[in-house]
Amino acid sequence: MNDSQYESDCSRLLSDGWVESPNPFCKFARCFYKRFDTPTRCACNHEKAGMQICVAMYEYEGRTSYELDLHGELPDGTWIKFLNHGMPEDLKEGLAAIPRLLATWEFICTQQGEQQ
């Protein structure tokens, strides 16, 4: 990916409804957020429907990369964080991993609920 691809991918996220917002823990990335409909919510943000995914876009020395982040609190207070990095160059292909991240979140929430 090159700089024009980086800017193109960032523009694509914005046009697809992602919201850009600074993240103090990712100072060297442009971070984009979107909430997805899920049956289980983060216990910390229970008033908000679904789960939020962050796409952090990086550009360093002419190379572009990105990662997907989903994290949330289970009902027992345990925090889970999924960080999917080493993504394919094609952003569309990488975003196709989002349903798998959400399904993994739901699986862990379901298993955690059964153990209580």
C-alpha positions in Angstrom: 0.0 0.0 0.0 1.2 3.5 -0.6 0.2 6.9 0.7 -2.6 7.3 -1.8 -3.9 3.9 -0.8 -3.8 4.9 2.8 -5.8 8.1 2.2 -8.2 6.1 -0.1 -8.8 3.5 2.6 -9.4 6.2 5.3 -11.8 7.9 3.0 -13.5 4.6 2.3 -14.0 3.9 6.0 -15.6 7.4 6.5 -17.9 6.9 3.5 -18.9 3.4 4.9 -20.2 5.0 8.1 -17.1 4.6 10.3 -16.4 7.6 12.6 -12.9 8.9 13.0 -11.9 9.7 16.6 -8.5 10.1 18.3 -7.4 7.3 20.5 -4.8 8.3 23.2 -3.5 4.7 23.2 -2.9 4.7 19.4 -1.2 8.0 18.9 0.4 7.0 15.6 -2.8 5.8 14.0 -5.9 7.2 12.5 -8.7 5.4 14.4 -12.1 4.7 13.0 -15.0 3.3 15.0 -18.3 1.6 14.1 -20.9 -0.2 16.3 -22.2 -3.5 15.1 -25.5 -5.2 16.2 -24.8 -8.1 18.6 -27.0 -9.9 21.0 -24.5 -9.4 23.9 -23.3 -6.0 25.0 -20.2 -4.9 26.8 -21.1 -4.9 30.6 -19.4 -1.5 31.0 -21.4 0.0 28.1 -24.6 -1.9 28.6 -26.7 1.2 27.7 -25.2 1.1 24.2 -26.5 -1.5 21.8 -24.1 -3.9 20.1 -20.3 -3.9 20.1 -17.8 -1.4 18.7 -14.9 -2.3 16.4 -11.9 0.0 15.9 -9.9 0.1 12.7 -6.5 1.7 13.4 -4.8 2.8 10.2 -1.0 3.2 10.3 1.4 4.8 7.8 5.1 4.5 8.6 8.0 5.1 6.2 5.8 4.8 3.2 4.1 1.6 4.3 0.5 1.3 5.3 -1.0 -1.2 7.7 -4.1 -1.5 9.9 -5.5 -3.6 12.7 -8.9 -4.4 14.0 -9.7 -4.1 17.7 -12.7 -5.3 19.7 -12.7 -5.2 23.5 -15.4 -5.3 26.1 -16.3 -6.3 29.7 -18.0 -9.6 30.4 -20.8 -9.7 33.0 -18.4 -11.0 35.7 -16.0 -8.0 35.2 -13.5 -9.8 33.0 -12.2 -7.7 30.2 -11.5 -9.3 26.8 -9.5 -7.7 24.0 -9.2 -9.1 20.5 -6.6 -7.5 18.3 -6.4 -8.7 14.8 -3.2 -7.5 13.1 -1.1 -8.7 10.2 -4.1 -8.0 8.0 -4.3 -8.4 4.2 -3.3 -5.3 2.2 -6.8 -5.1 0.8 -8.9 -3.3 3.4 -12.2 -4.8 2.1 -10.7 -8.3 2.6 -9.5 -7.4 6.1 -12.9 -6.0 7.1 -14.4 -9.3 6.2 -12.9 -10.6 9.5 -15.3 -8.5 11.5 -18.1 -11.1 11.7 -15.6 -13.6 13.0 -14.5 -11.2 15.8 -18.1 -10.6 16.7 -18.9 -14.3 16.7 -15.9 -15.0 18.9 -17.1 -12.3 21.4 -20.6 -13.9 21.4 -19.1 -17.4 22.0 -17.1 -16.2 24.9 -20.0 -14.3 26.4 -22.2 -17.4 26.0 -19.6 -19.7 27.6 -19.0 -17.3 30.5 -22.8 -17.0 31.2 -23.1 -20.8 31.3 -20.3 -21.1 33.9 -22.0 -18.8 36.4 
